[in-house]
Amino acid sequence: MWEKVWNHQKIAYGGDYNPEQWPEDTWEEDMRLLKLAHIDTLTLNVFSWAALQPSEEEYRFEKLDKIMELAKKHDMKVCLATSTGAHPAWMARKYPEILRTDITGRKHKFGARHNSCPNSFVYRKYSVRLAEKLAERYQDYNNIVAWHISNEYGGECYCENCEKAFRVWLKKRYGNLEELNRAWNTSFWGHTMYDWEDIVLPDQRTEHISEEQTVAQTISIDYRRFNSDSIMECFQMEYEAVKKYTPDIPVTTNLMGAFKPLDYHKWGKYMDFISWDNYPSNEDSISKTALNHDLMRGVGGGKPFILMEQTPSQQNWQPFNALKRPGVMRLWSYQAVAHGSDAVMFFQMKRSIGSCEKYHGAVISHAGHEHTRVFREVTELGAELEKLGDEILGSVGTAQVALMFDWENWWAVDYSAGPSVNLKYYDEILKYYTALHEQNIAVDLVSEETELSQYKLVIAPVLYMTKPGVDVRIREFVAQGGTFVTTFFSGYVDENDLVIIGGYPGRLRDILGVWVEEIDALPETKKNHFVYQGETYSAKLLCDIMHLEGAQALAEYQEDFYAGTPVITCNSFGKGEAYYIGTSSEKDFYARLICELCEKQNIKPAAKAPAGVEAVERVRNHEHYLFLLNHNEEQKEVIVPEESTDLLTGTIYHKEESLTLAAKGVVILKWFEE
């Protein structure tokens, strides 16, 4: 039942190593240092296309052969990359059609990375050929544990290749121009398409006012779908190329959390396992980082994932690249494991000496020895992971709460022409997630397509685009006794961004028992208010003006012409309840609401803990693993929920005993439940 992500007997530990950037006489010393730090897994060959293929028909694998033998000699597992994230200069010179065109219509020259048009025949031909040659050459290496296709896929292209491919994609989606014209509502502004050749890309020469503003939302949403699919096809083609020779080696590519351009829910269906790169900004909250971990686990269908990259110290692209304070690297590594990672990996093993990442953190610094704070911390964590062995591997989460996070809905909400420029889908998601996370309530991030029967509480903030079947699943979930929560600007449009007529919230109206007549957009300087459970909270951003159609009003607006009308409602539907939150509010309101809803559904936190202490549980058969992570600057006391053993120290704790958790400290408790 329980499946390891890849062939490891412990939590994999390592990351990106680029020996091709260094003289060969330094490699053995690198190996000494990495073994000293308990590194056991290397990601190799990430950006070597130029070295591997110096001309159209010439391939040189001699240096990579040496690197692969070096890893094998030192008993290193290898996550082997295909190097296709940046094409060689000769390819751009000989085949300029490979180069990307941005949303302004400007064609790029050779440089940077992710600089290839995903619909370029040339790019697809040579990237797949390289992947196949790598798989054929190294198929007998028994230390390859995964294939790493390309690197951090991203970017959008608006060139002639893409325009032609977009038309083909649209023919498959709509079948004929009559249906396309209906779905795109082309009668507006005389946009009727008479021929497939009339269709042009939605860029700043056509439909876009700016990168994020468009006058033709459906066209722009379809282009995001098309772009995500186009890039995914590049991944799939390389996937098939390596599987031809190594069918039993799992294949991944490193995703980037809540990365807006690519529909990762769709990508997850075609990946053997999910891996992702965690680089929070200096200002990000603990909850925001946790959301990204949970989102990546959700993209993989709830299975364990791999933390493919993080920095051991500092990043290089933030305005202010602060160091990770002592203990933080260890703490954040265990946070990833707590939320579902079966690996702790870094970028990078050794700091490069040139270009933009030369000051990005690394296990081996420019000093070139082991006598640094970062190296000591990496070594200590490596020793702990060795001690853990195969504990935790393959265990999964225990969530009874689902939070809907849907990429197509994200695109639709943020492209919407109104009602407020300040309405951002991700921000509203984060508000609800934070309320759950800070109360240590486990949550799964799911798409609109997810079956909901396994959950007790489902929350879908700003469910603006109700795609086919989502209302049916929600209706059945509530009727069977579940609790559903949604918010303002929900149920407005279908999958084509066409308004569902008959009154908001459209297909959700009977479930929620309300009719929303109008929606008022408030500037940042203005607020309304409401009283909920005896406390006064602000109503800001948007205020729905609604009528009850069976629901009960739980709170009413206090000001303006709609004072006295409902702002929060609850509707009994079948055996369950559906809540409608008609405005955006502050943190204390969401915390109170979540606490109340979880109590009614008997949803318990992973542990009772003080603020700033994160409690996350993973389970494997009858084994329970409770992670206690203290993000505070001072020690905290936590009550132990079950008789258990700390896997890191061997300390045995009795049920209801008080445990002292050091500042930035980590405890992993294990117990058995029959």
C-alpha positions as CSV (number, residue, x, y, z in Angstrom):
1,M,0.0,0.0,0.0
2,W,2.7,2.4,1.0
3,E,4.9,3.4,-1.9
4,K,8.3,5.0,-1.8
5,V,8.9,7.9,-4.2
6,W,12.1,6.4,-5.4
7,N,14.5,3.6,-4.5
8,H,15.9,4.9,-1.2
9,Q,16.1,3.3,2.2
10,K,16.2,6.7,3.9
11,I,15.2,10.3,3.2
12,A,17.3,11.2,0.2
13,Y,19.8,14.0,1.0
14,G,21.7,16.0,-1.6
15,G,21.0,18.2,-4.5
16,D,22.4,19.9,-7.6
17,Y,26.1,19.3,-8.3
18,N,27.8,20.9,-11.3
19,P,31.4,19.5,-11.5
20,E,31.5,20.4,-15.2
21,Q,32.0,24.0,-14.0
22,W,35.2,23.1,-12.2
23,P,38.6,21.5,-13.0
24,E,38.7,17.8,-12.7
25,D,41.4,17.8,-10.1
26,T,38.9,19.4,-7.6
27,W,36.3,16.6,-8.0
28,E,37.7,14.2,-5.5
29,E,37.9,16.8,-2.8
30,D,34.3,17.7,-3.5
31,M,33.4,14.1,-3.0
32,R,35.2,14.0,0.3
33,L,33.3,17.0,1.6
34,L,29.9,15.8,0.3
35,K,30.4,12.4,2.0
36,L,31.5,14.1,5.2
37,A,28.1,16.0,5.0
38,H,26.2,12.7,4.6
39,I,25.1,13.7,1.1
40,D,23.9,10.6,-0.7
41,T,22.0,11.9,-3.8
42,L,23.3,14.2,-6.6
43,T,21.2,15.9,-9.3
44,L,23.5,16.0,-12.3
45,N,23.6,17.4,-15.8
46,V,21.0,20.1,-15.4
47,F,22.5,22.7,-17.8
48,S,24.9,20.8,-19.9
49,W,23.2,20.8,-23.3
50,A,25.9,23.2,-24.8
51,A,28.7,20.9,-23.7
52,L,26.9,17.7,-24.7
53,Q,26.0,18.8,-28.2
54,P,28.5,21.4,-29.5
55,S,27.0,21.2,-33.1
56,E,24.0,19.7,-34.9
57,E,25.3,16.2,-35.3
58,E,28.1,16.1,-32.7
59,Y,27.6,14.7,-29.2
60,R,30.3,14.6,-26.5
61,F,29.6,12.5,-23.4
62,E,33.2,12.0,-22.3
63,K,33.1,14.5,-19.4
64,L,29.6,13.3,-18.3
65,D,30.9,9.7,-18.4
66,K,33.6,10.7,-15.9
67,I,31.1,12.5,-13.7
68,M,28.7,9.5,-13.7
69,E,31.6,7.1,-12.9
70,L,32.7,9.5,-10.1
71,A,29.2,9.4,-8.5
72,K,29.1,5.6,-8.8
73,K,32.6,5.2,-7.3
74,H,31.5,7.2,-4.3
75,D,28.2,5.4,-3.9
76,M,26.1,8.4,-4.8
77,K,22.6,8.0,-6.0
78,V,21.9,10.1,-9.2
79,C,18.9,12.1,-10.2
80,L,19.9,12.5,-13.9
81,A,18.7,15.6,-15.7
82,T,18.2,15.9,-19.5
83,S,19.8,19.4,-19.7
84,T,17.1,20.8,-22.0
85,G,16.3,23.9,-20.0
86,A,18.5,26.0,-22.2
87,H,19.4,25.3,-25.8
88,P,22.9,25.8,-27.3
89,A,24.0,29.0,-29.0
90,W,24.5,27.2,-32.4
91,M,20.9,26.2,-32.4
92,A,19.7,29.8,-32.0
93,R,22.0,31.0,-34.7
94,K,21.1,28.3,-37.2
95,Y,17.4,28.0,-36.4
96,P,16.2,31.4,-35.1
97,E,12.6,30.2,-35.1
98,I,13.5,28.4,-31.9
99,L,13.6,31.6,-29.9
100,R,10.8,32.8,-27.8
101,T,8.6,35.9,-28.5
102,D,7.2,37.7,-25.4
103,I,3.8,39.1,-24.9
104,T,4.8,42.5,-26.3
105,G,5.6,40.8,-29.6
106,R,9.4,41.2,-29.1
107,K,11.4,38.2,-30.4
108,H,14.3,37.3,-28.0
109,K,17.9,36.6,-28.9
110,F,20.0,33.8,-27.5
111,G,20.6,34.1,-23.7
112,A,19.3,33.4,-20.2
113,R,17.3,30.1,-19.9
114,H,13.8,28.9,-20.8
115,N,14.6,30.7,-24.0
116,S,13.0,28.1,-26.4
117,C,9.6,28.2,-28.0
118,P,7.8,25.1,-26.7
119,N,6.1,24.7,-30.1
120,S,9.3,24.9,-32.1
121,F,9.8,21.7,-34.1
122,V,13.5,22.2,-33.9
123,Y,13.5,22.5,-30.1
124,R,11.3,19.4,-29.7
125,K,13.3,17.4,-32.1
126,Y,16.7,18.0,-30.5
127,S,15.5,18.0,-26.9
128,V,13.9,14.6,-27.3
129,R,16.9,13.3,-29.2
130,L,19.2,14.4,-26.4
131,A,17.0,12.8,-23.7
132,E,16.9,9.5,-25.7
133,K,20.7,9.5,-26.2
134,L,21.2,10.0,-22.4
135,A,18.8,7.2,-21.5
136,E,20.4,4.9,-24.0
137,R,23.9,5.6,-22.8
138,Y,23.3,5.4,-19.1
139,Q,20.6,2.8,-18.9
140,D,22.7,0.3,-17.1
141,Y,23.8,2.6,-14.2
142,N,22.0,1.1,-11.2
143,N,22.5,4.2,-9.1
144,I,20.1,6.4,-11.2
145,V,17.1,6.8,-9.0
146,A,15.1,9.3,-11.1
147,W,15.1,11.3,-14.4
148,H,14.9,15.0,-14.1
149,I,13.4,16.4,-17.3
150,S,14.5,19.9,-18.2
151,N,14.4,22.4,-15.2
152,E,11.8,24.6,-13.7
153,Y,9.6,24.8,-16.9
154,G,8.1,28.2,-17.4
155,G,7.6,31.2,-19.7
156,E,5.1,31.9,-22.5
157,C,5.8,32.3,-26.2
158,Y,3.8,34.4,-28.7
159,C,5.5,33.5,-32.0
160,E,4.3,32.2,-35.3
161,N,5.0,28.6,-34.2
162,C,2.6,29.1,-31.3
163,E,0.0,30.9,-33.3
164,K,-0.3,28.0,-35.7
165,A,-0.2,25.4,-32.9
166,F,-2.9,27.4,-31.0
167,R,-5.3,27.1,-34.0
168,V,-4.8,23.3,-34.0
169,W,-5.3,23.2,-30.2
170,L,-8.6,25.2,-30.6
171,K,-9.9,22.9,-33.4
172,K,-9.5,20.0,-31.0
173,R,-11.2,21.9,-28.1
174,Y,-14.1,23.3,-30.0
175,G,-14.4,21.3,-33.2
176,N,-15.8,24.1,-35.4
177,L,-15.8,27.8,-35.6
178,E,-19.5,28.1,-34.7
179,E,-18.8,26.6,-31.3
180,L,-15.6,28.7,-30.9
181,N,-17.5,31.9,-31.6
182,R,-20.1,31.0,-29.1
183,A,-17.6,30.1,-26.4
184,W,-15.5,33.2,-27.0
185,N,-18.6,35.4,-27.3
186,T,-17.1,37.0,-30.4
187,S,-20.3,39.0,-31.1
188,F,-18.8,41.4,-28.6
189,W,-16.9,44.2,-30.3
190,G,-17.3,42.4,-33.7
191,H,-14.7,39.7,-33.0
192,T,-16.4,37.0,-35.1
193,M,-14.0,34.5,-36.6
194,Y,-14.8,33.5,-40.2
195,D,-11.8,31.3,-40.8
196,W,-9.3,29.5,-38.5
197,E,-6.6,31.8,-40.0
198,D,-8.5,34.8,-38.5
199,I,-7.4,33.6,-35.0
200,V,-4.3,35.5,-33.7
201,L,-2.6,35.3,-30.3
202,P,-3.8,37.4,-27.4
203,D,-0.8,39.5,-26.8
204,Q,-0.2,43.3,-26.3
205,R,-0.6,43.8,-30.1
206,T,-4.1,42.3,-30.0
207,E,-6.2,41.7,-26.8
208,H,-3.9,42.6,-23.9
209,I,-3.8,46.0,-22.4
210,S,-0.9,44.8,-20.2
211,E,0.4,41.4,-19.2
212,E,-2.4,40.8,-16.7
213,Q,-5.2,42.9,-18.4
214,T,-7.1,41.6,-21.3
215,V,-10.3,42.7,-23.1
216,A,-11.0,39.2,-24.2
217,Q,-10.8,37.0,-21.1
218,T,-11.9,33.7,-22.7
219,I,-9.3,34.0,-25.4
220,S,-6.6,34.8,-22.9
221,I,-7.6,32.0,-20.6
222,D,-7.6,29.6,-23.5
223,Y,-4.1,30.8,-24.4
224,R,-2.9,30.0,-20.8
225,R,-4.5,26.5,-21.2
226,F,-2.7,26.1,-24.5
227,N,0.6,27.4,-23.2
228,S,0.5,25.0,-20.2
229,D,-0.4,22.1,-22.5
230,S,2.3,23.0,-25.0
231,I,5.1,23.1,-22.4
232,M,3.7,19.9,-20.9
233,E,3.9,18.2,-24.3
234,C,7.6,19.0,-24.3
235,F,7.9,17.2,-20.9
236,Q,5.8,14.3,-22.1
237,M,8.0,13.8,-25.2
238,E,11.2,13.7,-23.2
239,Y,9.4,11.4,-20.7
240,E,8.6,8.9,-23.4
241,A,12.2,9.2,-24.7
242,V,13.8,8.1,-21.4
243,K,11.2,5.5,-20.6
244,K,12.0,3.8,-23.9
245,Y,15.4,2.7,-22.4
246,T,14.7,2.9,-18.6
247,P,11.0,2.0,-18.1
248,D,11.5,1.3,-14.4
249,I,13.2,4.6,-13.4
250,P,10.6,7.2,-12.3
251,V,10.5,10.5,-14.1
252,T,9.9,14.0,-12.7
253,T,10.5,17.7,-13.3
254,N,10.9,20.3,-10.7
255,L,7.8,22.4,-10.2
256,M,7.6,25.7,-8.4
257,G,4.7,25.7,-5.9
258,A,1.9,28.2,-6.7
259,F,3.4,29.1,-10.1
260,K,0.7,30.8,-12.0
261,P,1.5,30.1,-15.7
262,L,1.3,26.3,-15.6
263,D,-1.7,24.2,-14.5
264,Y,0.1,21.8,-12.2
265,H,-3.0,19.8,-11.4
266,K,-3.0,18.7,-15.0
267,W,0.8,18.2,-15.1
268,G,0.6,16.0,-12.0
269,K,-1.4,13.4,-13.9
270,Y,1.6,12.8,-16.2
271,M,4.5,12.8,-13.6
272,D,5.7,9.6,-11.9
273,F,6.2,11.7,-8.7
274,I,6.0,15.4,-7.9
275,S,9.2,17.4,-7.1
276,W,9.4,21.1,-6.4
277,D,11.8,23.9,-5.5
278,N,11.1,25.8,-2.3
279,Y,12.4,29.4,-2.2
280,P,10.2,31.5,0.0
281,S,10.9,35.2,0.1
282,N,12.2,36.9,3.2
283,E,8.7,38.2,3.9
284,D,6.7,35.0,3.4
285,S,4.7,33.7,6.3
286,I,5.2,30.1,7.7
287,S,1.7,29.4,6.4
288,K,2.5,30.5,2.8
289,T,5.4,28.1,2.7
290,A,3.3,25.3,4.2
291,L,0.6,26.0,1.6
292,N,3.0,25.5,-1.2
293,H,4.1,22.1,0.2
294,D,0.5,21.0,0.6
295,L,-0.3,22.2,-2.9
296,M,2.5,20.1,-4.4
297,R,1.3,17.1,-2.4
298,G,-2.2,17.8,-3.7
299,V,-0.9,18.0,-7.3
300,G,0.5,14.5,-6.8
301,G,-2.8,13.1,-5.6
302,G,-1.8,13.1,-1.9
303,K,1.3,11.0,-2.4
304,P,4.7,11.9,-1.0
305,F,6.7,14.4,-3.0
306,I,10.3,15.4,-3.3
307,L,11.8,18.7,-2.1
308,M,14.1,19.0,-5.1
309,E,15.7,22.4,-4.3
310,Q,16.1,24.8,-1.4
311,T,19.0,26.9,-0.4
312,P,21.2,25.9,2.5
313,S,21.7,29.5,3.3
314,Q,20.7,32.5,1.2
315,Q,19.1,33.2,-2.2
316,N,20.6,35.4,-4.8
317,W,17.5,37.1,-6.4
318,Q,15.7,38.8,-3.5
319,P,16.2,42.5,-2.9
320,F,17.8,41.7,0.4
321,N,19.3,38.2,0.5
322,A,19.3,37.5,4.2
323,L,21.1,34.5,5.6
324,K,19.1,31.6,7.1
325,R,19.6,32.0,10.8
326,P,21.1,29.1,12.8
327,G,18.6,26.2,12.9
328,V,16.3,27.6,10.2
329,M,17.6,25.4,7.4
330,R,17.0,22.3,9.5
331,L,13.6,23.6,10.6
332,W,12.4,24.4,7.1
333,S,13.8,21.0,5.8
334,Y,11.7,19.2,8.4
335,Q,8.7,21.3,7.5
336,A,8.9,20.0,4.0
337,V,9.2,16.4,5.3
338,A,6.3,17.0,7.7
339,H,4.0,18.1,4.8
340,G,4.9,15.1,2.6
341,S,8.5,15.2,1.2
342,D,10.5,12.0,1.2
343,A,13.7,14.0,0.4
344,V,15.7,17.0,1.5
345,M,17.6,18.4,-1.5
346,F,19.6,21.6,-2.1
347,F,20.6,23.9,-4.8
348,Q,23.5,23.9,-4.8
349,M,26.3,21.5,-3.7
350,K,29.1,23.9,-4.6
351,R,29.0,27.6,-5.1
352,S,29.8,28.7,-8.7
353,I,32.3,31.5,-9.3
354,G,30.5,33.4,-12.0
355,S,27.1,34.8,-13.2
356,C,24.0,35.4,-11.3
357,E,24.1,32.4,-8.9
358,K,27.6,32.8,-7.6
359,Y,26.3,34.2,-4.3
360,H,23.5,31.7,-4.0
361,G,24.0,29.5,-0.9
362,A,25.8,26.2,-1.2
363,V,26.9,23.3,0.9
364,I,30.5,23.9,-0.2
365,S,31.2,27.7,0.0
366,H,33.9,29.7,-1.9
367,A,36.2,28.9,1.0
368,G,36.2,25.3,-0.3
369,H,36.4,23.6,3.1
370,E,34.2,22.2,5.8
371,H,34.9,24.8,8.4
372,T,31.8,27.0,7.9
373,R,28.6,27.3,9.8
374,V,26.4,26.2,6.8
375,F,28.5,23.1,6.3
376,R,28.3,22.2,9.9
377,E,24.5,22.6,9.9
378,V,24.2,20.5,6.7
379,T,26.3,17.8,8.2
380,E,24.3,17.7,11.4
381,L,21.1,17.4,9.5
382,G,22.5,14.7,7.3
383,A,23.5,12.6,10.3
384,E,20.0,12.9,11.7
385,L,18.4,11.8,8.4
386,E,20.7,8.7,8.4
387,K,19.6,7.9,11.9
388,L,15.9,8.1,10.8
389,G,16.5,5.5,8.1
390,D,13.4,4.4,6.4
391,E,11.1,5.9,9.1
392,I,8.5,8.2,7.6
393,L,9.1,7.1,4.0
394,G,5.8,6.6,2.1
395,S,3.6,8.0,4.9
396,V,0.8,10.3,3.9
397,G,-1.3,13.1,5.4
398,T,-4.5,12.8,7.5
399,A,-6.6,15.8,6.2
400,Q,-10.3,15.9,6.7
401,V,-10.4,19.4,5.2
402,A,-10.1,20.2,1.5
403,L,-9.3,23.7,0.1
404,M,-10.0,24.1,-3.6
405,F,-7.2,25.6,-5.5
406,D,-7.8,25.6,-9.3
407,W,-5.4,27.1,-11.9
408,E,-8.1,27.9,-14.5
409,N,-10.2,29.6,-11.8
410,W,-7.1,31.5,-10.8
411,W,-6.5,32.8,-14.4
412,A,-10.2,33.7,-14.8
413,V,-10.4,35.6,-11.5
414,D,-7.3,37.6,-12.1
415,Y,-8.2,38.4,-15.7
416,S,-11.7,39.5,-14.8
417,A,-12.5,43.1,-15.8
418,G,-13.7,44.1,-12.3
419,P,-15.1,44.2,-9.8
420,S,-11.9,45.3,-8.1
421,V,-8.3,45.6,-9.1
422,N,-7.3,44.5,-5.7
423,L,-9.1,41.1,-6.0
424,K,-6.4,38.4,-6.2
425,Y,-7.4,34.8,-6.1
426,Y,-4.2,33.5,-4.4
427,D,-4.6,36.1,-1.6
428,E,-8.1,34.9,-0.7
429,I,-6.9,31.3,-0.8
430,L,-4.1,32.2,1.6
431,K,-6.4,33.8,4.1
432,Y,-8.4,30.6,4.6
433,Y,-5.3,28.4,4.5
434,T,-3.6,30.5,7.1
435,A,-6.6,30.2,9.5
436,L,-6.4,26.4,9.1
437,H,-2.6,26.1,9.3
438,E,-2.3,28.3,12.4
439,Q,-4.7,26.1,14.2
440,N,-2.7,23.0,13.0
441,I,-5.7,21.6,11.1
442,A,-4.5,19.4,8.3
443,V,-5.7,20.4,4.8
444,D,-5.5,19.0,1.3
445,L,-5.2,21.4,-1.6
446,V,-7.5,20.0,-4.3
447,S,-8.7,20.9,-7.8
448,E,-12.3,21.4,-8.9
449,E,-12.2,17.8,-10.3
450,T,-11.5,16.1,-7.0
451,E,-13.9,13.6,-5.4
452,L,-15.0,15.2,-2.1
453,S,-16.6,12.3,-0.1
454,Q,-13.4,11.7,2.0
455,Y,-13.6,15.1,3.6
456,K,-15.8,16.7,6.3
457,L,-15.2,20.3,5.4
458,V,-14.6,21.8,1.9
459,I,-13.7,25.4,1.4
460,A,-13.7,27.0,-2.1
461,P,-12.8,30.7,-1.8
462,V,-13.8,32.8,-4.9
463,L,-15.1,29.8,-6.8
464,Y,-15.8,32.1,-9.8
465,M,-15.5,29.6,-12.6
466,T,-17.7,26.6,-11.9
467,K,-16.6,24.0,-14.4
468,P,-18.8,21.1,-15.5
469,G,-19.6,18.7,-12.6
470,V,-18.2,20.8,-9.8
471,D,-21.6,21.9,-8.6
472,V,-22.8,18.2,-8.8
473,R,-19.9,17.1,-6.6
474,I,-20.5,19.9,-4.1
475,R,-24.2,19.3,-4.0
476,E,-23.7,15.6,-3.3
477,F,-21.0,16.3,-0.7
478,V,-23.3,18.7,1.3
479,A,-26.3,16.5,0.9
480,Q,-24.4,13.6,2.5
481,G,-23.5,15.6,5.6
482,G,-20.5,17.7,4.6
483,T,-19.8,21.3,5.3
484,F,-19.1,23.6,2.3
485,V,-17.8,27.2,2.4
486,T,-17.5,29.6,-0.4
487,T,-17.3,33.3,-0.8
488,F,-18.2,36.4,-2.8
489,F,-17.6,36.3,-6.6
490,S,-18.4,32.6,-6.8
491,G,-20.6,30.7,-9.3
492,Y,-20.5,33.5,-11.8
493,V,-19.2,31.9,-15.0
494,D,-18.8,28.6,-16.7
495,E,-15.6,27.0,-18.1
496,N,-15.6,29.5,-21.0
497,D,-15.8,32.5,-18.7
498,L,-19.4,33.1,-19.9
499,V,-21.8,34.4,-17.2
500,I,-24.3,31.8,-16.0
501,I,-27.5,33.7,-16.3
502,G,-30.4,33.5,-13.8
503,G,-28.7,35.2,-10.9
504,Y,-25.5,34.7,-8.9
505,P,-24.1,32.4,-7.5
506,G,-25.3,30.5,-10.6
507,R,-25.2,26.7,-10.3
508,L,-24.4,27.0,-6.5
509,R,-27.5,29.0,-5.8
510,D,-29.7,26.1,-4.5
511,I,-26.9,24.7,-2.4
512,L,-26.2,28.1,-0.7
513,G,-29.8,29.3,-0.5
514,V,-29.0,32.9,-1.5
515,W,-29.4,35.2,-4.4
516,V,-26.7,37.8,-4.9
517,E,-28.2,40.8,-6.5
518,E,-25.2,43.2,-6.6
519,I,-21.5,43.4,-5.5
520,D,-20.0,46.5,-4.1
521,A,-16.3,47.2,-4.6
522,L,-14.7,49.2,-1.7
523,P,-11.4,51.1,-2.1
524,E,-8.6,50.4,0.3
525,T,-9.6,53.4,2.4
526,K,-13.2,52.3,3.0
527,K,-14.7,49.5,5.1
528,N,-18.1,48.3,6.1
529,H,-18.6,46.2,9.3
530,F,-20.5,43.2,10.6
531,V,-21.0,41.5,14.0
532,Y,-20.3,37.8,14.1
533,Q,-20.5,35.8,17.4
534,G,-20.6,39.0,19.4
535,E,-17.4,40.5,17.8
536,T,-17.2,43.3,15.2
537,Y,-15.2,42.6,12.1
538,S,-14.5,44.7,9.0
539,A,-16.0,44.0,5.6
540,K,-13.6,45.1,2.9
541,L,-12.6,44.7,-0.7
542,L,-16.0,43.4,-1.9
543,C,-19.4,43.3,-0.3
544,D,-22.1,41.1,-1.8
545,I,-25.7,42.4,-1.5
546,M,-27.8,39.3,-1.3
547,H,-31.3,37.9,-0.5
548,L,-32.1,34.8,1.5
549,E,-33.6,31.9,-0.4
550,G,-33.7,29.4,2.5
551,A,-30.4,30.3,4.1
552,Q,-30.1,31.8,7.6
553,A,-28.3,35.1,8.1
554,L,-25.4,34.8,10.6
555,A,-24.3,38.4,10.3
556,E,-25.4,41.6,8.6
557,Y,-23.8,44.7,7.3
558,Q,-23.7,47.7,9.6
559,E,-23.3,50.6,7.2
560,D,-24.3,52.0,3.8
561,F,-27.5,51.6,2.0
562,Y,-27.3,47.8,2.4
563,A,-27.0,47.9,6.2
564,G,-29.1,45.2,7.7
565,T,-28.8,42.8,4.8
566,P,-27.0,39.5,5.1
567,V,-23.2,39.2,4.8
568,I,-22.7,35.7,6.2
569,T,-25.2,32.9,5.7
570,C,-25.7,29.2,6.4
571,N,-28.0,27.0,4.5
572,S,-29.1,23.5,5.6
573,F,-29.0,21.3,2.5
574,G,-29.7,17.6,2.9
575,K,-27.7,16.3,5.9
576,G,-25.1,19.1,5.6
577,E,-24.6,22.8,5.6
578,A,-23.3,25.4,3.1
579,Y,-21.9,28.7,4.2
580,Y,-21.6,31.8,2.1
581,I,-19.1,34.5,3.1
582,G,-20.1,37.7,1.3
583,T,-17.1,39.8,2.0
584,S,-13.4,39.8,2.7
585,S,-12.3,40.4,6.3
586,E,-9.4,40.3,8.7
587,K,-7.4,37.4,10.1
588,D,-9.2,37.2,13.4
589,F,-12.5,36.5,11.6
590,Y,-11.2,33.7,9.6
591,A,-9.6,32.1,12.7
592,R,-12.9,32.3,14.5
593,L,-14.9,30.9,11.6
594,I,-12.5,28.0,11.0
595,C,-12.5,27.1,14.7
596,E,-16.3,27.0,14.8
597,L,-16.6,25.0,11.6
598,C,-14.0,22.4,12.7
599,E,-15.6,22.0,16.1
600,K,-19.0,21.3,14.5
601,Q,-17.5,18.6,12.3
602,N,-15.3,17.2,15.1
603,I,-12.1,18.0,13.1
604,K,-9.2,18.0,15.5
605,P,-5.8,19.7,15.2
606,A,-2.7,17.5,14.9
607,A,-1.8,18.8,18.4
608,K,-2.6,21.6,20.7
609,A,0.3,24.0,20.5
610,P,1.1,27.6,21.2
611,A,1.3,30.2,18.4
612,G,4.3,29.7,16.1
613,V,4.5,25.9,16.7
614,E,3.5,23.9,13.7
615,A,2.1,20.5,14.3
616,V,1.8,18.1,11.2
617,E,1.0,14.4,11.2
618,R,1.9,11.7,8.6
619,V,0.7,8.1,8.9
620,R,1.8,4.8,7.4
621,N,-0.3,1.8,8.1
622,H,-0.6,1.9,11.9
623,E,2.4,4.2,12.4
624,H,1.8,7.8,13.3
625,Y,4.5,10.5,12.9
626,L,3.8,13.8,14.6
627,F,6.1,16.7,13.6
628,L,6.4,19.6,16.1
629,L,8.2,22.6,14.6
630,N,8.9,25.6,16.7
631,H,9.2,28.7,14.4
632,N,9.6,31.0,17.4
633,E,12.7,32.7,18.7
634,E,12.1,31.2,22.2
635,Q,11.3,27.8,23.5
636,K,7.7,26.6,23.8
637,E,5.8,24.0,25.8
638,V,3.6,21.4,23.9
639,I,1.3,18.8,25.4
640,V,2.1,15.4,24.0
641,P,-1.1,13.8,22.6
642,E,-0.1,10.2,22.8
643,E,2.5,8.0,24.5
644,S,5.3,8.2,21.9
645,T,9.0,8.3,21.2
646,D,11.0,11.2,19.7
647,L,12.7,9.6,16.7
648,L,15.5,12.2,16.8
649,T,16.6,11.7,20.5
650,G,15.0,8.5,21.6
651,T,13.2,10.2,24.4
652,I,9.9,8.6,25.5
653,Y,7.0,10.8,26.3
654,H,3.8,9.9,28.2
655,K,0.3,11.1,27.0
656,E,-0.5,14.6,28.3
657,E,3.1,15.1,29.3
658,S,4.5,18.6,28.7
659,L,7.4,18.7,26.1
660,T,9.9,21.5,25.9
661,L,10.5,22.5,22.3
662,A,13.7,24.6,21.8
663,A,13.6,27.8,19.7
664,K,13.7,26.7,16.0
665,G,13.6,23.2,17.4
666,V,12.1,20.0,15.9
667,V,10.6,16.9,17.5
668,I,9.2,13.9,15.6
669,L,7.0,11.8,17.8
670,K,6.1,8.2,16.7
671,W,3.4,6.0,18.1
672,F,1.4,3.0,17.0
673,E,-2.4,2.8,16.7
674,E,-4.1,-0.5,16.1
